[in-house]
C-alpha cells in the first residue's frame, strides 16, 4: 500500500461568533485556505487530482461548496471534488478519503480541507414559503446544538457522561483554563506561525485590518470567572466557559503519495500512518476519540506509549478528560502522562471550533509540534455527529 505524506498545512485564524470574520462565507474562507496551502509550497493547481472539503453546517454554503471552491481557488474545472458532512469529523474524514485514494493508486495528490462560517448560518422560517395567514412567523435557530436521537441538548448529554467518568464542573473548568494558558504560551513563542495564514479584512475607513491570530482565546480567563458561569440548557457541568464558542475559519492540507512528493522535490512534513473511524451510542461522543485512536494505533502497529504528542478535539473540556481516562485504563500515573502530552498548545476551548475545519486543524497542529520536538509518532482524534469519531496516527521523521 502506498504511503501518504503531508506536504503543506495552513489555516485561517479562527474567528469568534459575530467577530472579525462574520462577513466571510464558508466558501470565502475555504477558498483562502485552499489557495494558501498551494501558494505556501508553490504547488501548481493542475497537479491536484482531487479536492475534498469538509463542512458541518451546510445551510450557509448553498449547493456543492467543494465544487464552488474548486473554481474560486483556481483549480482546473476537470478536477473532481467532494463535499463531506461528517459533522466535526468532516475535514479529518476528508484527509482519510484522500489517503484511501492515494493508497489505492487512483490519485497522487489531493487537498483535504474544511471550513465553517457559523456567523453566517441563516435562521430558519419553515412556515413562510406557503404563506402565513394568522399569527407570527417562528424563526428557528439551527445552531442550537441538540441531539435529535437522544432528544436532549448535546451539552447536557456530555455533562452527564463526564460525571459518570468522574469529571465534574471543577475538573472541566480547570482543563478549560489550562487550554487558554497553554494557547497563550504557544502563541507568544511563535508556535502557531507555521499554520496560521493571516486574513486581510476590508475596513469601512482606512487600511484593511490584518487578522493574524485566533479571536477566541482570553488572557484574562480565571477559575473564579469560569466558576461564575451558569451551566447551559439546564445541564450540570457544561458552561460557555468550558466549551468552545461558535466559530468561523478554514483549514487545508496538501497530501501526496510518497512517490509524487519525492519526484516533485517537496519536503514531507509527516507521514499519515493510519486512520480509523468508529461510531457508537448517540451519547458516546466524550469517549469515542479514545476508541478510534486505539483502533488507529492497532492498524498502525504503534503502541499508545510510543506517542510523543496527542491532539483530542475539545468539543467540550470534558471530551479530552473522558477520552484520556479511557486510554489510561485506570492507571493514574499514565493518566498524568497523557495529560502532559495532550493539547499542549491549547485546544478548541481556547482556539475555537469551526466544526468543519477542526479535524484538519488538529492534524496540522500535531504535525508542526512533532517537528519542533524532533519527530516521532503522534495521534489526533475528534468526535462528531452523535457518537462518531475519527483518528489518525502520523509520524514525523
N, C-alpha and C positions, 0 to 999 in steps of 0.2 A: 504494500500500500504506500502510495506516495505521501511524503511529508508536506504539511502546510506551514509556512512561516509568515510572520507578521513583518512587513517591511515599512509600514507607515501607520501612525496612530495620532489623531488630533481630535479636539473637540472645541466647541464654543465655550465661553464662560456660561455657567448656568444662572439664569435669572430667576428672581422671585416672582410670585404671582402679582401681576399688575405692575411689575417693575420695568427696568430699562428695556427688556426685550418684548414688551407686551404688544408692540406694533408689528412684530415679525411673525409671519405664519410658520407653521411647521415645515412647509416646503421651502420657505426662505432659509430657515435655519439648517435644514438638511442639505440644501444646496451649498451653503457656506462650508459645512463640514466636509462634504464630498470633494468640492473644489480644493479646499485647503490641504487635504491629505494627498491629493495628486500633485499639487504645487510643491509641497514640502519635500517630496522625493523626486521631483521632476519627472513624473510619470505621464507619458502620452496617453490621453483618454482612449485612443484606439487600441491600447494594449489590454484594456479591461474587458474581460469576456462576459462578465455578468455583474449586475448590481442588485444587492439585497438591502432593503430598507425596512427597519422595524418601526412601528408606531402603535401606540395603545389607544389613543383617543382619535378615532378616525373621523369623528363628526366635524372636526375643524380643518380637514385637509382636502375636501372634495374627493373626486374619484382617482383611484390608482396613483397615489402620491409617489411611488417609486418611479413610475414612468414619467411623471412630471419632472422629477429631479434629474432623471437621465438627460432630459433636454436642457434644463436650466443650468446644469453643471457642465455642459459641453461634451457629453459622451455621444458617440455616433448613434443615430436612430436605429441602427441594426442591432444594437446591444440589448440582449434580453434583460428584463428586470423583474423583481418580485417584491411585493409589499407583504410584510409579515406582521400579524397581530397575535402575539402570544403574551399580551399584557406586558408586565415589567420585564419579562424574559426576552422580549422581541429582538433586540439587537444582538444579544448573545446567541439566540437561535439563528439569526442571520449569519453570524460567523460560522455556526455549526453546519448550516446548509452549504455555505461556500466550501467548508472543509470536506464534506461528502463529495461534492462535485470535483474538487481538486484531487482527492484521493482516488476517485474512480477514473481519473484521466479525461473527464469531459471538458474541463476548463483548466487554464493555467494561472489566471489572475482574476481576482474579484475584489469588489469593495463591499464590505458589510458595514452598515451604518444604522443609526437610529435617530429619531427626532421626536420632539413633543413641544407644542406651544399651548400649554394649558390655559394661559391667559386669554387665548383666542377661542376657547371652546364655547360654542354658542349655547344659549339657553333653549330649551325645547318647549314649543307650544303645540301640543298634539292635536288640540281640538279646533285649530284655526282654519286649516285647509278647507274644510267643508262648511265653514260659516258658523258663527255663534249668534243665536237669536236672543237668548236670555242669559243673564249672569255675566261674570267676568271671564277673562282669559287666564288660565293657570299656566304659569311658567315653571318648568321642571329644571332642576339643577343636575346635569349629567355627571358632574364631578363629585356628587355625594357618593362616597365610596361605600357602597352597600353590597353585601354578599347575597345575591338573589337566590342562591341554592339553600343556604342556611337561614336566609331571611333575617339577617342582623347586620348592622354596620361592621365592616371589616375590622375596624379598630377595637370594637367590643370583643369580637372573637379572638383577636390576637392577645388582648389583655387577659382574657380568661385562660388561654393556653399558657401564657407566660407565668401566671400564678401557679398553674399545675406543675410547672417545671421549677418552681421556687424563686421566681424573679418578680418581685412586687414593684410598686411605684418607685421606691427609692433606688433600687438597682437600675431601673430603666433611666431615671434621671441622671444617675452617676455616669452611665455609659454615654448618654446624650452630651453631658458636659465635656467628657473626655473627647468626644468626636469633634467638638468645636476647638478645644485646646490643641489637639493633635493637628487639626487643619491649619491653625494659625502658625504653629511651629514649622510645619511643612512649607506653607506659603512664604513665610519670611525668609526661609533658606533657599527659595527658588525651586522647590521640588515640582511645582505644577507648570513651570515654564515650558517643559517639553510637550505637554499635552494641550495646553490652552492656546488657542489662536484668537487674538483679540478681535472684537467686533466694533466697527465704527457705526455710531448711531447718529443720524442727522439731527441737528438741533434746530429749533424754530428760529433762533437768532444765534449768530456767532458760529464758531467752528464746531465740527462734529465731536461728540463725546466718544472717547475710546474706552470701551469696556474690556478690561484685561484681567478681571478676577470674578470669582463667583459672588453672587449677590446675597446669598442667604446666611453665610457664617456670621456669627455675632461674637465679637471680642468681649462683650460685657456679660455674657452668659454666666450664671452662677447657680449653685444648688438652691440657694434661697429664692431666687427668681423663679426657677423651674418648679419649686415646691408650691408656689402660689397659684399655679395654673390649674384650672378645673378639668377633670377628665372629659373627653369629648363623647358625645352621643350617649351620655348616661353610663359609660363604662367605668371600670375600676382603676385602670392604671395609665392608659394612653392619653397623652395631652398633646397640645400643639407644640410643646417643647421637647418631647421625647419621640417625636415622629417628624419626618421631613415635611416641608410645605408642598404646595402645588407649584411646579417649576417649568421653566422654558429652557430649551437647549437642544443640542445635537452633537453626535459623536460619530467618528468614522475610522475604520480600519482598512488598510490596503493589505491584501492577502495574496500569496503566490505559492506555487509549488516550489520545492527546493531547487529543482532544475531551472525553472524560469528565473528565480531570484539570482542564482549563480550566473546564468547566461547574461542577465542584464547588469551584473556587477553591483547590485544593490546590497546594502547591509541587512542581514536578518536580525531584527530586534529580538525575536523569540520564535521558538517552535511551539505550535499548538499540538501537544502530545495526544490529548484525548478530549472528548466531550461526552456528557451524559445528560439526559433529561429524565425526570420522573414526575409522577403525579399521584395524589392520594386524596384523603378526605378533604372536603372543601374548607375545613378549618385548620388544615395541617401546615399552612404556609410558614409559621415560625421555625419549624424544624426540617422542612423539605430541602433547604440548601445543604444541610448536613448529609442527607440521604443521597442527593445527586452527586455531591462531592465524593462520597465513599464509592459510589458506582464508577465515577470517572477515574478515581485512583486505581480501582481494580482493573479497569480497561487499560490503564497506562502501565500497570505493573509497578506502581510507586507507592511506598508506604506513607501514611499520614505524617509520621515523624520525620520524613525526609523533606517536608515542605519548609521553605525558608520564609515565605510570606503567604498570607491568606487575605482575600477580599470577600466579605459577605455583605450583600447589599443591606443597608439599614432602611428597609421598608418601614420599619419601626425599630427603636432601640432594642426592643425585645427580640428581634429576629436573630442578630448575631449571638446574643446571650443564650437563647434556647438552642440554637444550632451548635454552638461551641460545647454546651453541656452534653448534647447527644454525641458529638465527636469525642469528647473526653471519656465517655462511658464510665462515669463515676470516679475517675481518677482526678482528685482535686489538684494535685501537683501538675498534671498535664493540662488541666483546665487553665491554670495560671500561665503556662507556657503558651497556650493558644491565644489567650488574651494579649500576650506580649507581641505576637506576630500578626494579629488580625486588625485590619483597618488602621494601620499605624500612622497614616497621614490623614486620619479623619474619614468619615463616611457620609452617607446621604443625609443624615440628620443635619449635618453642617453644610455639605457641598450642595445638596439639593437632589431631587429625584424626578427629573423629567422622564417619565416612565419608559417611553420607547427608546430613550438614549442611554439608559443606565447600564445595561449589560455590557455594551462596548466600552463605556467609561470605566467600569470595574477592570476590564481586561487591560486597558492601556495603563491605568494607574498601577496595577500589579506589575506589568512588564517593565515600566520605567523604574519602579522601585527595585525590582530584582537586578536590573542593570547597575543601579547605584551601589548595591551591596556586593557586587561581584558574581552575580548569577545564581543558578540553582533552580529548583522546582518551586512553583507556586500554584495556588488554586484560586479561582474566582467562582462564586456561586450566587445565585439570585432566585428569589421566589416570585411567583406571579400568577394571576388568573385562577384564583380559587383552588389552591392546592397543587400547583405545578411548580417545577423548578428546573433550572439549567445549571451546569457546572462545567468548567474547563480546567484542564491541567496544562500549564505552559512550562517551558524550560528555556532559560537564558544561559547560553554558553559563556 
